Amino acid sequence: MRLTKKLCGFLVLFVPLCLLCFHIYTKPASVVNVWNREVPKGLLDQTVFQPSEKLSHIPFKWKDEVLQLLPKNSCKCEAEATLNIPFRQELFGKPYAVDFASAVSVSQLNETKRRRDEEYKKFKMRHHNPTDVLIIAKANSPLEYPTQGVEVRPLKTVIIPGLSLQDFLKKVYKVSLSANKGTFNIAAEVEGVTVKGAGEERITLSSPNMDNLNRQLQFVSYTNTIFHPNTADIGML
């Protein structure tokens, strides 16, 4: 009887103490909104915005709300947070990582990398689709634009490459773009260019200076709003 009382008293003291420690050392859970999740800064591929020497002097202003929608190289290797509980190291030991590259010789490692690269090249050849190649139609219309190869993920945003205007001397130069399954916007505002319809299915860009308009065309983005597998959106120019 006395032993039972001691055991009950021990449990009454031990269980609340364990719950208190668990509450103190456990980080609170949080809910993440995947639609508005921020991507790490500094990972944006800047090559899509590199202008030619002829257009590099034209000033522009970034639009942060559009830049946040563009795809970023967000591939990062980070250790996941572990549960911080008392005596974790004593109970489960120290966490460790294994460097598999050090387990083989340098010659074997180089041969493995070479063989892996060859297999990857063969894989790309087997799954190659001619429509994946980016083709830019020359400015005979007089607009230069991509005819194929521009890929956008469902409900995501990309910069449209290859847009350019090569026209005769005019007072005002104007370019209009329209689509059925997405909207257009601009990632930056270029000085001297008027933009109408940003964020809509039809956008119009105009300027008295053709160089400024061409610089603005390098920042035109497309956002997919209606997704269906194995379909493509046909833009109207």
C-alpha positions as a Markdown table, in Angstrom:
| # | Residue | x | y | z |
|---|---|---|---|---|
| 1 | Met | 0.0 | 0.0 | 0.0 |
| 2 | Arg | 2.8 | 2.4 | 1.0 |
| 3 | Leu | 4.7 | 1.4 | -2.2 |
| 4 | Thr | 1.6 | 2.3 | -4.3 |
| 5 | Lys | 1.3 | 5.7 | -2.7 |
| 6 | Lys | 5.0 | 6.4 | -3.4 |
| 7 | Leu | 4.6 | 5.4 | -7.0 |
| 8 | Cys | 1.5 | 7.6 | -7.4 |
| 9 | Gly | 3.3 | 10.5 | -5.9 |
| 10 | Phe | 6.3 | 10.0 | -8.1 |
| 11 | Leu | 4.0 | 9.9 | -11.2 |
| 12 | Val | 2.2 | 13.0 | -10.1 |
| 13 | Leu | 5.5 | 14.9 | -9.9 |
| 14 | Phe | 7.3 | 13.4 | -12.9 |
| 15 | Val | 4.6 | 13.6 | -15.5 |
| 16 | Pro | 3.9 | 17.4 | -15.1 |
| 17 | Leu | 7.7 | 18.0 | -15.1 |
| 18 | Cys | 8.1 | 16.2 | -18.4 |
| 19 | Leu | 5.2 | 18.1 | -19.9 |
| 20 | Leu | 6.7 | 21.4 | -18.8 |
| 21 | Cys | 10.1 | 20.5 | -20.3 |
| 22 | Phe | 8.5 | 19.4 | -23.5 |
| 23 | His | 6.6 | 22.7 | -23.7 |
| 24 | Ile | 9.7 | 24.8 | -23.0 |
| 25 | Tyr | 12.1 | 23.1 | -25.4 |
| 26 | Thr | 9.7 | 22.6 | -28.3 |
| 27 | Lys | 9.3 | 25.3 | -30.9 |
| 28 | Pro | 5.8 | 26.3 | -31.7 |
| 29 | Ala | 4.4 | 25.1 | -35.0 |
| 30 | Ser | 3.6 | 27.6 | -37.7 |
| 31 | Val | 1.3 | 27.5 | -40.7 |
| 32 | Val | 2.8 | 28.5 | -44.1 |
| 33 | Asn | 0.8 | 30.0 | -46.9 |
| 34 | Val | 2.3 | 28.3 | -50.0 |
| 35 | Trp | 0.7 | 30.9 | -52.3 |
| 36 | Asn | 2.4 | 33.9 | -50.8 |
| 37 | Arg | 5.6 | 32.2 | -49.5 |
| 38 | Glu | 8.7 | 34.4 | -49.9 |
| 39 | Val | 11.6 | 33.0 | -51.9 |
| 40 | Pro | 15.1 | 33.6 | -50.5 |
| 41 | Lys | 16.4 | 36.9 | -51.8 |
| 42 | Gly | 19.5 | 37.1 | -54.0 |
| 43 | Leu | 18.7 | 34.0 | -55.9 |
| 44 | Leu | 17.0 | 35.6 | -58.9 |
| 45 | Asp | 18.7 | 34.7 | -62.2 |
| 46 | Gln | 19.9 | 38.1 | -63.5 |
| 47 | Thr | 20.9 | 36.8 | -67.0 |
| 48 | Val | 17.3 | 37.4 | -68.2 |
| 49 | Phe | 17.7 | 41.1 | -67.6 |
| 50 | Gln | 21.1 | 41.7 | -69.2 |
| 51 | Pro | 20.6 | 44.2 | -72.0 |
| 52 | Ser | 22.6 | 44.8 | -75.1 |
| 53 | Glu | 25.2 | 47.6 | -75.1 |
| 54 | Lys | 22.9 | 49.8 | -77.1 |
| 55 | Leu | 20.2 | 49.7 | -74.4 |
| 56 | Ser | 22.3 | 49.4 | -71.2 |
| 57 | His | 22.2 | 53.2 | -70.6 |
| 58 | Ile | 18.4 | 53.5 | -70.5 |
| 59 | Pro | 17.2 | 54.0 | -66.9 |
| 60 | Phe | 14.5 | 51.8 | -65.3 |
| 61 | Lys | 12.8 | 51.1 | -62.0 |
| 62 | Trp | 12.2 | 47.6 | -60.6 |
| 63 | Lys | 8.7 | 46.5 | -59.7 |
| 64 | Asp | 9.1 | 44.3 | -56.6 |
| 65 | Glu | 5.6 | 42.9 | -56.7 |
| 66 | Val | 6.4 | 41.3 | -60.1 |
| 67 | Leu | 10.0 | 40.3 | -59.2 |
| 68 | Gln | 8.7 | 38.2 | -56.3 |
| 69 | Leu | 6.6 | 36.1 | -58.8 |
| 70 | Leu | 9.5 | 35.2 | -61.1 |
| 71 | Pro | 11.2 | 31.8 | -60.8 |
| 72 | Lys | 14.4 | 31.8 | -58.6 |
| 73 | Asn | 17.2 | 29.4 | -58.1 |
| 74 | Ser | 16.0 | 28.4 | -54.7 |
| 75 | Cys | 17.8 | 25.0 | -54.5 |
| 76 | Lys | 19.5 | 25.1 | -51.1 |
| 77 | Cys | 20.7 | 22.3 | -48.9 |
| 78 | Glu | 19.9 | 23.1 | -45.3 |
| 79 | Ala | 19.7 | 21.0 | -42.2 |
| 80 | Glu | 16.2 | 20.5 | -40.9 |
| 81 | Ala | 15.5 | 21.6 | -37.3 |
| 82 | Thr | 15.3 | 18.8 | -34.8 |
| 83 | Leu | 13.3 | 18.5 | -31.6 |
| 84 | Asn | 15.2 | 20.0 | -28.8 |
| 85 | Ile | 14.5 | 17.8 | -25.8 |
| 86 | Pro | 16.5 | 17.3 | -22.6 |
| 87 | Phe | 19.1 | 14.6 | -22.6 |
| 88 | Arg | 18.7 | 14.1 | -26.4 |
| 89 | Gln | 22.4 | 13.7 | -26.9 |
| 90 | Glu | 22.8 | 11.2 | -24.0 |
| 91 | Leu | 19.8 | 9.1 | -25.1 |
| 92 | Phe | 20.3 | 9.1 | -28.9 |
| 93 | Gly | 24.0 | 10.1 | -29.3 |
| 94 | Lys | 25.5 | 12.9 | -31.4 |
| 95 | Pro | 24.1 | 13.6 | -34.8 |
| 96 | Tyr | 26.5 | 12.8 | -37.6 |
| 97 | Ala | 26.7 | 13.0 | -41.4 |
| 98 | Val | 28.5 | 10.7 | -43.8 |
| 99 | Asp | 30.6 | 12.1 | -46.7 |
| 100 | Phe | 30.2 | 9.3 | -49.3 |
| 101 | Ala | 32.7 | 11.0 | -51.6 |
| 102 | Ser | 35.5 | 10.2 | -49.0 |
| 103 | Ala | 34.5 | 6.5 | -48.9 |
| 104 | Val | 35.9 | 5.9 | -52.4 |
| 105 | Ser | 39.2 | 6.7 | -54.1 |
| 106 | Val | 39.6 | 9.8 | -56.3 |
| 107 | Ser | 39.8 | 7.8 | -59.5 |
| 108 | Gln | 36.6 | 5.9 | -58.7 |
| 109 | Leu | 34.9 | 9.2 | -57.8 |
| 110 | Asn | 35.9 | 10.8 | -61.1 |
| 111 | Glu | 34.8 | 7.8 | -63.1 |
| 112 | Thr | 31.4 | 7.8 | -61.3 |
| 113 | Lys | 30.9 | 11.5 | -62.1 |
| 114 | Arg | 31.9 | 10.9 | -65.8 |
| 115 | Arg | 29.5 | 8.0 | -66.1 |
| 116 | Arg | 26.7 | 9.9 | -64.4 |
| 117 | Asp | 27.2 | 12.8 | -66.8 |
| 118 | Glu | 27.0 | 10.5 | -69.8 |
| 119 | Glu | 23.8 | 8.9 | -68.5 |
| 120 | Tyr | 22.3 | 12.3 | -68.0 |
| 121 | Lys | 23.1 | 13.3 | -71.6 |
| 122 | Lys | 21.5 | 10.1 | -72.9 |
| 123 | Phe | 18.4 | 10.8 | -70.7 |
| 124 | Lys | 18.0 | 14.2 | -72.2 |
| 125 | Met | 18.4 | 12.8 | -75.7 |
| 126 | Arg | 15.7 | 10.2 | -75.1 |
| 127 | His | 13.3 | 12.8 | -73.7 |
| 128 | His | 14.1 | 15.6 | -76.1 |
| 129 | Asn | 11.2 | 17.4 | -77.7 |
| 130 | Pro | 11.8 | 19.7 | -80.7 |
| 131 | Thr | 9.2 | 22.1 | -79.4 |
| 132 | Asp | 11.2 | 22.7 | -76.3 |
| 133 | Val | 13.9 | 24.6 | -78.3 |
| 134 | Leu | 13.5 | 28.4 | -78.0 |
| 135 | Ile | 13.1 | 29.9 | -81.5 |
| 136 | Ile | 13.0 | 33.7 | -82.0 |
| 137 | Ala | 11.3 | 35.0 | -85.1 |
| 138 | Lys | 13.4 | 37.8 | -86.6 |
| 139 | Ala | 11.9 | 41.3 | -86.9 |
| 140 | Asn | 10.2 | 41.0 | -90.2 |
| 141 | Ser | 6.7 | 41.9 | -88.9 |
| 142 | Pro | 8.5 | 44.2 | -87.6 |
| 143 | Leu | 8.2 | 42.6 | -84.1 |
| 144 | Glu | 10.8 | 40.1 | -83.0 |
| 145 | Tyr | 9.2 | 37.4 | -80.8 |
| 146 | Pro | 9.5 | 33.8 | -79.6 |
| 147 | Thr | 7.6 | 31.3 | -81.7 |
| 148 | Gln | 8.1 | 28.3 | -79.4 |
| 149 | Gly | 10.1 | 27.2 | -76.4 |
| 150 | Val | 8.7 | 29.5 | -73.7 |
| 151 | Glu | 7.6 | 27.4 | -70.8 |
| 152 | Val | 5.8 | 28.5 | -67.7 |
| 153 | Arg | 4.7 | 26.3 | -64.8 |
| 154 | Pro | 1.0 | 26.2 | -63.8 |
| 155 | Leu | 0.0 | 29.5 | -62.2 |
| 156 | Lys | 3.6 | 30.8 | -62.3 |
| 157 | Thr | 5.3 | 33.8 | -64.0 |
| 158 | Val | 8.2 | 34.0 | -66.5 |
| 159 | Ile | 9.9 | 36.7 | -68.5 |
| 160 | Ile | 9.1 | 36.5 | -72.2 |
| 161 | Pro | 12.5 | 36.4 | -74.0 |
| 162 | Gly | 13.3 | 37.7 | -77.4 |
| 163 | Leu | 10.7 | 40.6 | -77.7 |
| 164 | Ser | 12.1 | 43.4 | -79.8 |
| 165 | Leu | 10.8 | 46.0 | -82.3 |
| 166 | Gln | 12.7 | 47.0 | -85.4 |
| 167 | Asp | 10.6 | 49.5 | -87.3 |
| 168 | Phe | 11.0 | 52.6 | -89.5 |
| 169 | Leu | 11.0 | 56.1 | -88.1 |
| 170 | Lys | 7.7 | 57.0 | -86.5 |
| 171 | Lys | 6.3 | 59.5 | -84.0 |
| 172 | Val | 5.1 | 56.9 | -81.6 |
| 173 | Tyr | 6.0 | 53.2 | -81.5 |
| 174 | Lys | 3.4 | 50.8 | -80.1 |
| 175 | Val | 3.3 | 47.1 | -79.2 |
| 176 | Ser | 0.2 | 45.2 | -78.0 |
| 177 | Leu | 0.2 | 41.6 | -76.6 |
| 178 | Ser | -2.8 | 39.5 | -75.7 |
| 179 | Ala | -3.4 | 36.0 | -74.4 |
| 180 | Asn | -6.3 | 33.7 | -73.3 |
| 181 | Lys | -4.8 | 31.7 | -70.5 |
| 182 | Gly | -2.7 | 34.3 | -68.7 |
| 183 | Thr | -1.9 | 37.9 | -68.0 |
| 184 | Phe | 0.9 | 40.2 | -68.9 |
| 185 | Asn | 2.9 | 42.6 | -66.6 |
| 186 | Ile | 6.3 | 44.3 | -66.5 |
| 187 | Ala | 9.1 | 43.5 | -64.1 |
| 188 | Ala | 10.5 | 47.1 | -64.3 |
| 189 | Glu | 9.3 | 50.5 | -65.5 |
| 190 | Val | 11.4 | 52.1 | -68.2 |
| 191 | Glu | 11.6 | 55.9 | -68.5 |
| 192 | Gly | 9.7 | 57.3 | -71.4 |
| 193 | Val | 7.4 | 54.3 | -72.0 |
| 194 | Thr | 3.7 | 54.2 | -71.4 |
| 195 | Val | 2.2 | 50.9 | -70.3 |
| 196 | Lys | -1.6 | 50.2 | -70.3 |
| 197 | Gly | -3.2 | 46.9 | -69.2 |
| 198 | Ala | -0.5 | 45.7 | -66.8 |
| 199 | Gly | -1.8 | 42.6 | -64.9 |
| 200 | Glu | -4.5 | 41.9 | -67.6 |
| 201 | Glu | -4.9 | 39.6 | -70.6 |
| 202 | Arg | -4.0 | 42.5 | -73.0 |
| 203 | Ile | -1.1 | 44.9 | -72.5 |
| 204 | Thr | -0.1 | 47.8 | -74.7 |
| 205 | Leu | 3.3 | 49.5 | -74.6 |
| 206 | Ser | 4.1 | 52.7 | -76.4 |
| 207 | Ser | 6.9 | 55.2 | -76.6 |
| 208 | Pro | 8.3 | 57.9 | -79.0 |
| 209 | Asn | 11.7 | 56.3 | -78.6 |
| 210 | Met | 12.2 | 52.8 | -80.1 |
| 211 | Asp | 15.2 | 52.0 | -77.9 |
| 212 | Asn | 13.3 | 52.8 | -74.7 |
| 213 | Leu | 10.4 | 50.6 | -75.9 |
| 214 | Asn | 12.8 | 47.7 | -76.7 |
| 215 | Arg | 14.3 | 48.0 | -73.3 |
| 216 | Gln | 10.8 | 47.8 | -71.8 |
| 217 | Leu | 10.0 | 44.8 | -73.9 |
| 218 | Gln | 12.8 | 43.0 | -72.2 |
| 219 | Phe | 10.9 | 43.2 | -68.9 |
| 220 | Val | 7.5 | 41.9 | -70.1 |
| 221 | Ser | 6.3 | 39.0 | -68.0 |
| 222 | Tyr | 3.6 | 36.4 | -68.5 |
| 223 | Thr | 1.6 | 34.8 | -65.7 |
| 224 | Asn | -0.4 | 31.6 | -66.2 |
| 225 | Thr | -3.9 | 31.9 | -64.8 |
| 226 | Ile | -5.8 | 29.0 | -66.5 |
| 227 | Phe | -4.0 | 25.7 | -66.4 |
| 228 | His | -4.8 | 22.5 | -68.3 |
| 229 | Pro | -2.3 | 19.7 | -69.0 |
| 230 | Asn | -0.8 | 19.5 | -72.4 |
| 231 | Thr | -2.0 | 22.8 | -73.6 |
| 232 | Ala | -0.3 | 26.0 | -74.8 |
| 233 | Asp | -1.4 | 29.6 | -74.8 |
| 234 | Ile | -1.1 | 31.4 | -78.1 |
| 235 | Gly | -0.2 | 35.0 | -77.8 |
| 236 | Met | -1.5 | 37.7 | -80.2 |
| 237 | Leu | 0.8 | 40.5 | -81.3 |
